[in-house]
Amino acid sequence: MNLFDRFQHGLPYDDFLARYGTDAHRQRWGQVFDQVTLTAAQRQLLASFRREMPVLCLAGAWCGDCARQCPVFAHFAAATPTIRLRFLDRDEHPDVQRELQINGGNRVPVVVFFSEDGYEVARYGERTLSAYRQLVRDQLGLSCPTGILPPGDRLLAEVTQEWLNEFERVQWLLRLSARLRQKHGD
């Protein structure tokens, strides 16, 4: 399957939420969006990106993990014109869902990074290490989280940084690509 073909049919962040989200979903995503704060260093890093980076996110507006992470991606895309972010609904695209399974299961969000000319560069998802660490603490403790409340400031900052690390890794992979360096003369 050529996932870059699917990127062409993906929706921008706001359009995705308008089409697939209920008022409650949009409110939950909006709460997290409003809590995301990029540091000056993070903004400077994103501004340093030079290679165009199409990013496809398989998500569900109903999904708590997506609500806690996808707004972060929107902030990254707003901070640099090099990130072209698009979303596909997991349930409307079952073939993409099967292609992007993790550990044999349908998980979201899953992000696929592409070069400007459509080559797949990397996949990442569905939770970051800090999110898994928090789940271990919660599930091995006295209570299990409902997923309804947005993450605390510390966890959101950690998740934001971990996702930014992956976006940065892919950007440098693209910048150092011999094929793209020859194409751009750099």
Beta strands, then each sheet from edge to edge (+ up, - down):
strand 1: 53-59
strand 2: 83-89
strand 3: 110-114
strand 4: 120-125
sheet 1: 2+ 1+ 3- 4+
end
